[in-house]
Amino acid sequence: MKSLSSRLTILSDNTSASSWQVEHGFSVLITLQGNEGEGNPSILFDVGRGALLANVHNYGIDLSTVGTIVLSHGHYDHTDALKEVIQSASLAEVYASSLILGQHYSMRGGSARYIGLSDATRQVLSDLASRFHLVSGVQSLFQDSLFLADGIPRICDFENPSPLLFLNPECTVPDSIPDELILWFATSQGTVIVTGCCHAGLVNTCEYVRSRTANAPIHAILGGFHLAGVGEARLEKTARYLNTLGLTHLIPCHCTGAAETDILSSLLPGKVIPGYAGLSLSLP
């Protein structure tokens, strides 16, 4: 793998800087450097529900430079703004898991609710035709400098799928979100991983990436980690595992949970940077 440097800017999240719009959603802009012959490609990982449209307008971020859009999985809070985003990123290639067109339902709140792709998003994906790429397994981009993967093996005994997610409207068939894509690339300090919700589990995700990178150190992990409400026992086990990786930065966003982020901060002193819309950081 080529070693890259990057700037990551969170455009949509459940929390935000004071002047940025906030929403229950997620989107991060990744700008890579170090690809000779490839320019400095910009990747939009998830598009949220629409807050990023105001945020990029207010802060002069040009989505027309985005050449690649990655949809981490088929939940509305990661995909709803695609129709508007693609109007600005009009030449972007869109990548998603081959399973993204499946159905998703939630029982959070006590009643069944559809949380999958909207009809508008499905139409955009259909209209994109040859610019819509379905990933099954591992996909490399930019001359093997950045990687996407779905189908993360579930091997960790304490990372269980959410009991509130289902594949059918009757909410009788559990949903492990098999359509979730993760993204990673190498830097001079180790691997950077970006996740949308990390439904496969943070330990499972890291172990899979390490298996694909000859166990290279993991420098930073940014994204939603789906840890809200999991309890301190799982958080402690997760932190113990992360401490074995040589991790420098953990940037919890979106579905990680505010209380859970605080606990991780105490368990991983000096390593946790709470994510929020408006946060921008450079990684060597």
N, C-alpha and C positions, 0 to 999 in steps of 0.2 A: 504494500500500500504506500502511496505517496504521502509525504508529510505536508500538511496544510496548516495555514493559520486562518482564523475566522473571526467575524463579528456576528454575534447573535443578538437580535433585538426582538423583544416580546411585543407583539402588536395587539394581542387580545388575551385577556386573562380574567379570572374571577376577582382579582384585586388590581389596582392601578395606581400609578403616580397621580397626584392631585388633579392635574389638568387633562388626564387621559380618560377616555370613556372606558367603563368597566362592563363586563357581562359574564354570564356563565358560558364560557367558551375558551378557545385556545387557538393561538396562531403565533408563529415565530419566523422571522426573516433571518436567513442564514446567508452571509456573504463570505465566499471562500477566496483565499489568495494562495498562490503557489502552484497553479495549474498552467504551465507553459503551453501556449497554443490554444488554451481554452478560455482566455480572458479571466475575468473575476466573476464567475457565475453566481447569481442570486437565486436562492431556493426559498420558496414559501412553504413552510411545513404547517399544514392545516390553515383554515381560513376563518374559523370562528363563525359567529352568527351575524356579524355586521359592524361591531364596534371598531374593527381595524379600518374600515372605510373612513370614518371620521378621524381616527388617529393618524392615518397616513396623510390625510389632507391637512390636518392642523400642524403637522410637524414636517411637511415637505418631503415625505418619503415617496419615491417614484416607483410604483409597481410595474411600470412598463419595462423596467430592467430585469424583472423576474423571468427567468427562462425555464424554470421547473417549479411545478406545484406538486407537493406530496400530500395526499389525504391519508391520515394515519388510520382511520377506520370510519365505518358508515354511521356514525352518530351525528345528529343534527348540530350539536354544539361545536363540531369540528369542520362542518361542511356547508352550512346553510348560506354563507356569503359567496359561494363559488360563482353564481351567476354574475354578480356585480364585479367580483375580483377579475374574472376572465375578460371582462370588457376593458380593463386597464392592462392586464398582463395578456395581451391579445395574441402573443406568439408562444406562450408558455406550453410546454409539454406537461401533461398531468399523469401522475403515477398513483396507483392504488392497488390494494390486494385484489386478486382475482375473485375474492369472495365478498367484495364490498357491496354488491347489489342485493345482499340478503336482507332479511327483516330483523328489526330489533325492537324489543318492548321492555318497559320497566314497570316494576310494582312499587317503586319508591313513592311514598305518600299513601300507599294502601290500595290504590286502584290501578288497573292496567293503563299504560300510556305508550303510544308509539313514539320512539325516539330515533328512528332510522332516517335515511335520506329522504328529503322532501321530493315532491314531484318535479319541482323546478330544477333541483340539483340533478336528478336522474335525466332530465331532458338535456341539460348542459353536457353531461357526460356522453350522452348519445350523439349530440351534435358535434362534439369534438372529433369523433371518428378516429382517424389515424393518429391524432395527437393525444389520445387517451390510451395509456399503457397499463395493462394488468400484470401484476407481479405475483408469481407463485414460487415460493422459496426465496432465493437471494438474487437481487438485481444490482449490478454495478453501474455507476454513472461516472462521467468525466474521466474516461480512461482509467478506470479502476481506482479512483481516489475517494469515492463515496459509495456507500452501500445501503440498500434497503432490504428488509426481510420481513416476511410474515411467518406464521406457523411456528412460533417460538415454543419449544418443548416445555411442558409443565412437569418439572422434576423436583422442585422444592416442596417439602412436605408441609410447610406452614403457609404457603401462598395459595389460598383457595379462591376460586372465582366468586364474584358477588352473587349472593342468593337472590338478588332482586332483579336480575336481568334474564330475559327470556327471548326465545326465537319465534314465538307464536302469540297471537292476541289473547289466547286463553291463559297465557303465562303458565304453561305446564311443561314446556321443554326448556331446560336451562341453557343459557347463552354464555359461552366462554369467550366470545368476541374473537373468533378465529381469523377474522379479516383485518386484525390490527397489524400495521406496518411499523417497524422501528427504523431509525436512520443512524448511521455511524460513519465517522471518518477519523483518520489518524492525524495527530499533531506531533510536534517535537517532544511534547511532555506526556504523550499517551493518547488513548482513544477518547473521542468525544461521542456520547450517545444522546440522541434526542428522541423523546417518546411523547405520544399524544395523551394516553391515559395509562399505559403500562398495564393493561388488563392481564397480561400473562404473568405479572409479578416482577418486581424490581430485581430480585435475585435471579429468577429464571432468565430475564432479559440480559443481565450482565454475564451470566454464565454462557449464554448462547453466543454473545458477541466475543467473549474471550475464546470460545472454541473456534471462532472464525478468524482470530487475529493472533494465533500462537500465544495466547495468554498474556498479551501485551498489557501493561498497566492501563487502567481506566483513569483518565485525567479529569473528566467532567461529565456529569449527567444532568440534562435539563429537560423538564417536561412535567406533565401530570403523572403522578405515581399511584393514583387510586388507593390511597391509604386512609382516607377519611372514615373514621368509625371502626378501624380494624382492631383497636386495643393496644395497650402498651407492650404486651408480650411479643406480638409480631413486630412492632416497631423496634424493640430491643434486639430481637434476632436479626432484623434487617440491618440495623446499625452495626452489629458485631460483624456481619458479613462485609459490609461496605468498608469497614476499617481494615480488612485484609487486602484491599485492592490497590492501596497507594493513592486513593482518591484525593484530589485537590479541591474540587468544587462539586457540590450537590445543589442544584437550583430547583426546588420543588415549586410546582405551579398548579393551577387549575383544580384538579380533583384530589390533590394530596391532603388538603384540610389544614386550616390555620393552627389548630391545637396540635395536630400531628407534626406540622412543620416545626413548631416550637419544641416539641419533644425530640425530634431529630437534631435540632440545633444543640440541645443540651447533651445529646449522646455522641455527637460528632463535632466537638468544639472547633471553631475556626473554619469549618468546611462548608457550612450551609449558608447559601445566599437565597433568601425567600424571593421567589419570582413574582413579577407584577408587570402589567402592561406599561411600557415605558422604560423598562430595564434594558440596558444595552451593555454588553460586555465583550471584550476581545479575548480570544484564547490563542495562545502561541501554537 
